Amino acid sequence: MHPLQQALRNKKDSKKSVFLQRFFKTGKNGYAEDDGFIGLTVPQTRAIAKQFINISFQELLSVIHSPIHEERLAALVILVHQFEKHPARRKEIFDFYLNNIKFVNNWDLVDLSAHKIVGRFIFEDTKDISLLIKLSKSENLWERRIAMISTAYFISKNEFDETIQISELLLKDKHDLIHKAVGWMLREVGKRDLSVLKSFLKKHYKTMPRTMLRYAIERFPEKERKEWLQK
């Protein structure tokens, strides 16, 4: 066991772990079935991860492969930090992330890392979103969410076409966590350019899942929200 894992486990809180297992739907047929929790808060996990911020990929492997949720979270905190601080290693970190993508397997793990590693690398390297298109068509829920959340980096740079394209590919997705992710990213687009969001809504509001629509229009004035929902 790596010292990082031991440091996390030393803070184990059984009562919180029970709560987190319910919150993250780890029961039978839940989206995070069998995920393991030791009961740390995100700030606790981040604080411990920062003590090991420069560990090697070889050391990180055992951590990111862990069945313990907080340990995988700590590994991703470290990866994001290394990506931000070491520009020359970004391709290497991006590849490591993709090679271990099956362990980025809960919504908080995706939301912490996808845009900061995958989205940013694609934006700064080639702006070729073929990888995101491929992920959006995956049978794996988390890969589809990674595709969507990765576009947040493009949004931060006021580029919205990528978000619109991936959103359209996910319009017929059956999972609530994808509906929420798409709606969230569309709402972020609307914060920067309302006309782009409204253009999307006019085209798709009749077929968008209800949750996706609600998330997308969350910041609209109440009267306008009701109008969209009643259309």
Summary of the structure (lengths in Angstrom):
residues: 231
radius of gyration: 18.5
end to end distance: 56.3
largest distance: 56.3
contacts: 743
relative contact order: 0.08
helix: 71%
strand: 1%
